[in-house]
Amino acid sequence: MSSFFCERTAEYTVVPHLTDHLRLTFRIVVPIFFWATREGSKESLARHEPSHVRILAVFARRPKTCERPNLLKGKLNAELFRFARVAYRLGVFSVAAIPIARSVFELGPGAPVLYLSLSSSDDHDVEFLVDRSPLTILQRNADMSDVTTLSLSDISEAVEHRTRPLAWSDAVRVMSNLRRELVKNGSRWMPFSSGYKPVYFVLLEKST
């Protein structure tokens, strides 16, 4: 089973798809690729305090082709589940997202995206099949584990009710320290490696 584009390419489809929905709930929705020396810099702190934000972490995943034209294969690495557990304790909700496409020409605004829960206590990779029509997760092979899909509404409600507002300085601290926290909790995820980097959605709530 072969890959035909990378996670960064998948992000270009996932980000606008999810942004459009989150704007129904939140006043401001800003996807960022966090760097401690840029978004986390002193200049950034001075410009964005005293704002309070909620944070959503999204891992775009790439589909892989199968011999059967209507099927795609997906994978959630164990490190993503570990990240989600640590992030949740720090006030950040995490999901994975996979665009359903068999070529780069099928990507874009109209491409369907499956959102997948990372709320698992297991520490192993999870593989699954996706039937494109109708859009369904298949678990027919003995070596494939269960995966749970999330609707867009599930995600916005989880961010509203399962995260907490963070002062910008606290949000920066969380995003800066997440990898170190993972290492403290026994992960092999090294703090200065490239690893898996999520897109963080910075969310400001609508005025009441």
C-alpha positions, 0 to 999 in steps of 0.5 A: 500500500503506497502513499502519494502525498505527505501530511503537510499536503493533507493539512492544506485540505484539512485546515480550511475545511475545519476552519469554516466549521469552527467559525460557526462557534468561535469569534476568531479561528486562527490555525498556526504552526507553533514555533517557540521563537515566533508565536511563543516569542516575547513580541508575541506575548506582548501583542496577544496578552491579555487574550484568553484562548482555547486550543485545538490540536489537529494531526493531518494524516495521509491516506494510502492506496489499496488494490481495490479502487474504492478503499483507502488505508489509514494509520494512527501512530501510537505517539498521537494517542500519547500526545492527546492524553498529555495535551488533554491534561494541559487543557488542549483537545486533539484529533486526527484528520484524513482527507479522502482522496486517491490523488492530489487532484481530488484534494481541495475544498470539496474533498471529504475529510474524516476526523478521528478520535485520539481518546484511547488508552492504548499505546500501539499503532492503529490501522484501518480501511476506509470505504469511499462510497459510502464513506465508512470505516471498515474493520474487517481484518483481525490485525486492525483495531477499532477507530472512532470517527468524530463529526464536525459538531463533535469537535466544536462541542468537545473544544467548548466543553472539554478544554479550558480558556488559557491566557495567551502566555499559558497557551504558549507555555503549553504548546512549548512544553508539550514535547517535554511533558511527553518525554517525562511521561515515558514517550520516545517523542524527543523534545527537539526532534521533528516528530509529528507536529500538529496544526494548532487552532487558536480560538477566541469565543464569541462575545456574550 
